[in-house]
Amino acid sequence: MPISKKPRSKPVAKTSPKASAPVALPDRRAMESFLAAISRRRGDDATAKAQDVMYEAWERNTSRSRIALARKALSISPLCADAYVLLAEEAQSIEEARDLYAKGVEAGELALGPQGFEEYAGHFWGFLETRPYMRARAGLADTFVQLGNIEGALAHYRDMLELNPNDNQGIRYVLAGCLLRQDNYSALKELLAAHEDGSAFWLYTRALVAFRESDEQAATLVKNAWAANQHVPAILAGATPAVGSDDGYITMGGPDEASYYVTECGAAWHRTPGAVAWLTTLAATLPPKRRTRATMH
């Protein structure tokens, strides 16, 4: 799934009758500092120092302190893409966020240089040096989607998958959502075939494509999707209300995962005549299954 922008805290189970405050979880971006300490490969010392400031910024819990550190990082090096990413996350409008993300992409490109793109091509995200750029580019594409510039977003998502076929950021999911918005099922089928994925998002989308094409495997795909998440049909049909995530984490197999899928792809199901009724009818014949709960962000 697409990565949460600000997974700052997560509630924990109470161990006593007394009320307990949520325990703040470290921003995973801050945790990259440990990897950076082990293997530092940056050639630009100023950019490396600015990035260290950003690792500190990701650990802060208040907007004021995070913004102050991001600005400090930019004063050290204007090529610190993560500083623009943080400022974009704190922006007051989607347009402002778009412009800041764009500056982050530009800074990331300059920091990596032609040599970096050549060296890391096909393995982006596997190297810490590439992550600020990839975060900025994902953020920029997301603002394009929110502003209705789907073609612009598609260009970024496709390029990012070429840079990082392993897709650690979950770009394939938002790309699939964009293709569904366009009813571009030809490109969607190519994307689905390019990634082996057992997530509810992928399996339910494959089922929709199969239904549209009267594929005899459609019913089997629904069974597989149902095994991954049983909440999608009811939420899609409106029989069960959607459930959001308050902490930036999604429960695999949970109603929040199903709600995310319906938000991204539900319109395509409703635009396909008979699809929702077919899915809910078939799902009603399937027995509930017990599974281990796990979370992702």
C-alpha positions as CSV (number, residue, x, y, z in Angstrom):
1,M,0.0,0.0,0.0
2,P,1.0,3.5,-0.5
3,I,3.1,4.7,2.5
4,S,1.5,7.0,5.0
5,K,3.0,10.5,4.9
6,K,3.1,11.0,8.7
7,P,2.9,7.8,10.7
8,R,3.8,9.6,13.9
9,S,1.9,7.7,16.6
10,K,0.0,4.5,17.2
11,P,-2.3,3.6,20.1
12,V,-1.2,0.8,22.3
13,A,-3.2,-1.6,24.4
14,K,-3.9,-0.5,28.0
15,T,-2.3,-2.6,30.7
16,S,-4.1,-1.0,33.6
17,P,-7.5,0.7,34.3
18,K,-5.8,4.0,34.2
19,A,-5.9,6.0,30.9
20,S,-2.6,5.9,29.1
21,A,-1.4,8.3,26.4
22,P,-0.5,7.0,22.9
23,V,3.1,6.0,22.6
24,A,4.8,7.9,19.8
25,L,6.4,5.7,17.2
26,P,9.5,6.9,15.4
27,D,9.0,8.1,11.9
28,R,10.6,5.4,9.7
29,R,12.5,8.0,7.8
30,A,14.3,9.0,11.0
31,M,15.3,5.3,11.4
32,E,17.3,5.6,8.1
33,S,19.9,7.4,10.1
34,F,21.1,4.1,11.5
35,L,21.7,2.8,8.0
36,A,23.4,6.0,7.0
37,A,25.8,5.8,9.9
38,I,26.8,2.3,8.8
39,S,27.4,3.1,5.1
40,R,27.8,6.8,4.1
41,R,28.4,7.1,0.4
42,R,27.5,10.8,-0.2
43,G,30.1,12.8,-2.0
44,D,28.6,16.2,-1.1
45,D,29.4,16.7,2.6
46,A,27.0,19.6,2.8
47,T,24.1,17.5,1.5
48,A,25.1,14.8,4.0
49,K,25.0,17.2,6.9
50,A,21.7,18.6,5.8
51,Q,20.3,15.1,5.6
52,D,21.4,14.4,9.1
53,V,19.4,17.4,10.2
54,M,16.4,15.9,8.4
55,Y,16.8,12.7,10.3
56,E,16.5,14.8,13.5
57,A,13.5,16.6,12.0
58,W,11.6,13.4,11.3
59,E,11.8,12.6,15.0
60,R,10.1,15.8,16.1
61,N,6.4,15.7,16.9
62,T,5.5,19.4,16.4
63,S,5.1,21.2,13.1
64,R,7.0,24.2,14.4
65,S,10.1,22.2,15.3
66,R,10.0,20.1,12.1
67,I,9.7,23.1,9.9
68,A,12.5,24.9,11.7
69,L,14.8,21.9,11.2
70,A,13.8,21.6,7.5
71,R,14.7,25.2,6.9
72,K,18.0,24.7,8.8
73,A,18.8,21.8,6.5
74,L,18.2,23.9,3.4
75,S,20.5,26.6,4.8
76,I,23.2,23.9,4.9
77,S,22.4,22.6,1.5
78,P,19.8,23.6,-1.0
79,L,20.0,20.1,-2.5
80,C,18.3,18.5,0.5
81,A,15.2,17.1,-1.1
82,D,13.8,15.7,2.1
83,A,13.6,19.3,3.5
84,Y,11.2,20.2,0.8
85,V,9.3,17.0,1.4
86,L,8.7,17.9,5.0
87,L,7.7,21.5,4.2
88,A,5.3,20.1,1.6
89,E,3.7,17.9,4.2
90,E,3.2,20.9,6.4
91,A,1.9,23.1,3.6
92,Q,-1.3,25.0,4.0
93,S,-2.7,24.2,0.5
94,I,-2.3,21.5,-2.1
95,E,-0.9,24.0,-4.6
96,E,1.8,25.0,-2.1
97,A,2.6,21.4,-1.4
98,R,2.9,20.7,-5.2
99,D,5.4,23.5,-5.6
100,L,7.5,22.4,-2.7
101,Y,7.5,18.8,-3.9
102,A,8.6,20.0,-7.3
103,K,11.5,21.8,-5.7
104,G,12.3,18.6,-3.9
105,V,12.4,16.7,-7.1
106,E,14.7,19.2,-8.7
107,A,17.0,19.2,-5.6
108,G,17.1,15.4,-5.7
109,E,18.0,15.3,-9.3
110,L,20.8,17.8,-8.8
111,A,22.1,15.9,-5.7
112,L,22.2,12.6,-7.6
113,G,23.4,14.0,-10.8
114,P,23.5,12.0,-14.1
115,Q,26.1,9.6,-12.6
116,G,23.7,8.8,-9.8
117,F,20.8,8.0,-12.1
118,E,23.0,5.8,-14.2
119,E,24.5,4.0,-11.2
120,Y,21.3,3.4,-9.3
121,A,18.9,2.9,-12.2
122,G,16.7,-0.2,-11.6
123,H,17.7,-0.2,-7.9
124,F,16.4,3.1,-6.6
125,W,15.3,3.0,-2.9
126,G,17.8,0.2,-2.3
127,F,20.3,3.1,-1.8
128,L,19.7,5.7,0.8
129,E,21.0,8.4,-1.5
130,T,17.9,7.9,-3.7
131,R,15.2,7.9,-1.2
132,P,14.7,11.7,-0.7
133,Y,14.3,12.1,-4.4
134,M,11.8,9.2,-4.6
135,R,9.8,10.6,-1.7
136,A,9.7,14.0,-3.3
137,R,8.6,12.6,-6.6
138,A,5.9,10.4,-5.0
139,G,4.6,13.4,-3.2
140,L,4.5,15.5,-6.3
141,A,2.6,12.8,-8.2
142,D,0.1,12.6,-5.4
143,T,-0.6,16.3,-5.5
144,F,-1.2,16.0,-9.3
145,V,-3.8,13.3,-8.6
146,Q,-5.5,15.6,-6.1
147,L,-5.5,18.5,-8.5
148,G,-6.9,16.3,-11.3
149,N,-3.7,16.1,-13.4
150,I,-3.9,12.4,-13.8
151,E,-1.7,12.3,-16.9
152,G,1.1,14.1,-15.0
153,A,0.8,11.7,-12.1
154,L,0.9,8.7,-14.5
155,A,4.2,9.9,-16.0
156,H,5.8,10.1,-12.6
157,Y,4.5,6.8,-11.4
158,R,5.7,5.0,-14.5
159,D,9.1,6.5,-14.3
160,M,9.4,5.6,-10.6
161,L,8.6,2.0,-11.3
162,E,11.3,1.9,-13.9
163,L,13.8,3.4,-11.5
164,N,12.7,0.9,-8.8
165,P,10.9,-2.2,-10.1
166,N,10.9,-3.7,-6.6
167,D,8.4,-0.9,-5.8
168,N,9.2,-0.5,-2.1
169,Q,6.9,2.6,-2.0
170,G,3.8,0.9,-3.3
171,I,3.6,3.1,-6.4
172,R,1.9,0.3,-8.3
173,Y,-1.2,0.7,-6.2
174,V,-1.7,4.4,-6.9
175,L,-0.8,3.9,-10.5
176,A,-3.6,1.2,-10.7
177,G,-6.0,3.6,-9.1
178,C,-5.2,6.3,-11.7
179,L,-5.6,3.8,-14.6
180,L,-9.0,2.8,-13.2
181,R,-10.1,6.4,-13.0
182,Q,-9.3,6.7,-16.7
183,D,-10.9,3.3,-17.5
184,N,-7.6,2.4,-19.1
185,Y,-8.0,-1.4,-18.7
186,S,-5.4,-2.2,-21.3
187,A,-2.6,-0.5,-19.4
188,L,-4.1,-1.8,-16.1
189,K,-3.8,-5.4,-17.3
190,E,-0.2,-4.9,-18.2
191,L,0.5,-3.5,-14.7
192,L,-1.3,-6.3,-13.0
193,A,0.6,-8.9,-14.9
194,A,3.9,-7.2,-14.2
195,H,3.6,-7.7,-10.4
196,E,3.0,-10.8,-8.3
197,D,0.9,-9.5,-5.5
198,G,-1.4,-11.2,-3.0
199,S,-2.8,-8.0,-1.5
200,A,-6.6,-7.3,-1.4
201,F,-6.0,-4.3,-3.6
202,W,-4.4,-6.4,-6.4
203,L,-6.7,-9.4,-6.1
204,Y,-10.0,-7.4,-6.1
205,T,-8.8,-5.4,-9.0
206,R,-7.9,-8.5,-10.9
207,A,-11.4,-9.8,-10.2
208,L,-12.9,-6.7,-11.6
209,V,-10.9,-7.0,-14.8
210,A,-11.9,-10.6,-15.1
211,F,-15.6,-9.8,-14.6
212,R,-15.5,-7.1,-17.3
213,E,-13.9,-9.6,-19.8
214,S,-16.2,-12.5,-18.8
215,D,-13.1,-14.5,-17.8
216,E,-14.0,-17.9,-16.4
217,Q,-11.4,-17.4,-13.7
218,A,-13.3,-14.4,-12.3
219,A,-15.1,-16.4,-9.5
220,T,-11.8,-18.0,-8.4
221,L,-10.2,-14.6,-8.3
222,V,-13.0,-13.4,-6.0
223,K,-12.4,-16.3,-3.7
224,N,-8.7,-15.4,-3.5
225,A,-9.6,-11.8,-2.9
226,W,-12.1,-12.7,-0.2
227,A,-9.4,-14.7,1.6
228,A,-7.2,-11.6,1.7
229,N,-10.0,-9.3,2.9
230,Q,-13.6,-10.1,3.6
231,H,-14.7,-6.5,4.2
232,V,-14.5,-5.1,0.6
233,P,-17.8,-6.4,-0.8
234,A,-19.9,-5.0,2.1
235,I,-18.2,-1.6,2.1
236,L,-18.3,-1.4,-1.7
237,A,-22.0,-2.1,-1.7
238,G,-22.6,0.4,1.1
239,A,-23.9,-2.2,3.5
240,T,-21.1,-1.4,5.9
241,P,-19.6,2.0,6.6
242,A,-16.1,2.8,5.6
243,V,-13.5,2.8,8.4
244,G,-10.5,5.2,8.4
245,S,-7.1,4.8,10.0
246,D,-6.3,7.3,12.7
247,D,-2.6,6.4,13.0
248,G,-1.4,6.1,9.5
249,Y,-1.3,2.3,9.6
250,I,-3.5,-0.1,7.6
251,T,-4.5,-3.5,9.0
252,M,-4.1,-6.2,6.3
253,G,-7.4,-8.0,6.1
254,G,-9.1,-5.3,8.1
255,P,-12.0,-2.9,7.3
256,D,-9.5,0.0,7.1
257,E,-7.7,-1.7,4.3
258,A,-11.0,-2.5,2.6
259,S,-12.0,1.2,3.0
260,Y,-8.8,2.4,1.4
261,Y,-9.4,0.1,-1.6
262,V,-13.0,1.2,-2.0
263,T,-11.9,4.9,-1.9
264,E,-9.3,4.3,-4.6
265,C,-11.1,1.8,-6.8
266,G,-14.8,1.7,-5.8
267,A,-15.9,4.1,-8.5
268,A,-14.6,1.8,-11.2
269,W,-16.7,-1.1,-9.7
270,H,-19.8,1.0,-9.7
271,R,-19.2,2.2,-13.3
272,T,-19.1,-1.5,-14.4
273,P,-22.7,-2.7,-14.9
274,G,-23.5,-5.6,-12.6
275,A,-20.1,-5.8,-11.0
276,V,-21.0,-4.9,-7.4
277,A,-24.1,-7.1,-7.4
278,W,-22.0,-10.0,-8.8
279,L,-19.3,-9.5,-6.2
280,T,-21.6,-9.3,-3.2
281,T,-23.7,-12.2,-4.3
282,L,-20.7,-14.4,-4.8
283,A,-19.1,-13.2,-1.5
284,A,-22.3,-14.2,0.4
285,T,-21.6,-17.8,-0.5
286,L,-18.1,-17.8,0.9
287,P,-17.4,-18.8,4.5
288,P,-15.5,-16.5,6.8
289,K,-11.9,-17.3,7.3
290,R,-9.7,-16.7,10.3
291,R,-6.3,-15.1,9.7
292,T,-3.5,-13.5,11.5
293,R,-3.8,-9.7,11.8
294,A,-0.8,-7.7,10.6
295,T,-0.3,-4.0,10.0
296,M,1.4,-2.1,7.3
297,H,1.9,1.6,6.6
